[in-house]
Amino acid sequence: MSNTRQMFSAGKSRGEGQAKADQLLQPASDRASQAAQSAQETKEQAAGFLQQTGEQVMNMAHEAADAVKDALGVSNADASSNGSTTTTRTTTTTTKQH
């Protein structure tokens, strides 16, 4: 019987130790999950910002090209009076809000 009690006591101690370790590690696991979620949100915000900035730069480049064409007298408005088609650019910006 002494052996059975020793085995029971050892198993009980091991189980209590595991429960205490789990209890101590849970807050660290929660913080790691929160940090990962925050990093993902930051990544998404940065991607949205970069996309929006890229679209703005592209629009400015198109406007600059149109201004040069106007200055040189080869703008799309002149071409349309000769029977050519005119190209119109439309840009839509989408941002994700959290």
C-alpha positions in Angstrom: 0.0 0.0 0.0 2.9 2.3 0.7 3.9 2.1 -3.0 0.4 3.0 -4.2 0.3 6.0 -1.9 3.7 7.1 -3.2 2.5 6.7 -6.8 -0.7 8.6 -6.0 1.3 11.4 -4.3 3.7 11.7 -7.2 0.9 11.8 -9.7 -1.0 14.4 -7.7 2.2 16.5 -7.4 2.8 16.3 -11.1 -0.7 17.3 -12.0 -0.6 20.2 -9.6 2.7 21.3 -11.0 1.3 21.1 -14.6 -1.7 23.1 -13.6 0.5 25.8 -12.0 2.7 26.0 -15.1 -0.3 26.4 -17.3 -1.7 29.1 -15.0 1.7 30.9 -15.2 2.1 30.6 -19.0 -1.5 31.6 -20.0 -0.9 35.4 -19.5 2.2 35.2 -21.7 0.3 33.3 -24.3 -2.5 35.9 -24.3 0.0 38.7 -24.6 1.7 37.0 -27.6 -1.7 36.5 -29.3 -2.5 40.2 -28.8 0.8 41.2 -30.1 0.4 39.1 -33.2 -3.1 40.6 -33.8 -1.8 44.1 -33.4 1.1 43.4 -35.8 -1.4 42.1 -38.4 -3.6 45.2 -38.0 -0.5 47.5 -38.4 0.5 45.6 -41.5 -2.9 46.0 -43.0 -3.0 49.7 -42.3 0.5 50.2 -43.8 -0.6 48.3 -46.9 -3.6 50.5 -47.3 -1.6 53.6 -46.8 1.0 52.5 -49.3 -1.7 51.6 -51.9 -3.4 55.0 -51.4 -0.1 56.8 -51.7 0.8 54.9 -54.8 -2.5 55.8 -56.4 -2.0 59.5 -55.5 1.5 59.4 -57.0 0.1 57.8 -60.2 -2.6 60.4 -60.5 -0.1 63.2 -60.1 2.1 61.6 -62.8 -0.9 61.4 -65.1 -1.8 65.0 -64.4 1.8 66.1 -65.0 1.9 64.2 -68.3 -1.4 65.8 -69.4 0.0 69.2 -68.5 3.1 68.6 -70.6 0.9 67.4 -73.5 -1.2 70.5 -73.2 1.9 72.7 -73.2 3.2 71.0 -76.3 -0.2 71.1 -78.0 -0.6 67.3 -78.2 -3.3 66.9 -75.6 -6.2 64.4 -75.9 -8.6 67.3 -76.4 -6.8 68.2 -79.7 -6.8 64.6 -80.8 -10.6 64.3 -80.2 -11.3 67.1 -82.5 -9.6 65.2 -85.3 -11.9 62.2 -84.8 -9.7 60.2 -82.3 -11.0 58.8 -79.1 -10.3 60.4 -75.7 -9.1 58.3 -72.8 -10.5 59.1 -69.3 -8.9 57.7 -66.1 -10.9 57.0 -63.0 -9.3 55.9 -59.8 -11.1 54.4 -56.8 -9.5 54.3 -53.4 -10.6 51.8 -50.8 -9.5 52.0 -47.2 -10.1 49.4 -44.5 -11.2 50.8 -41.1 -10.7 48.9 -37.8 
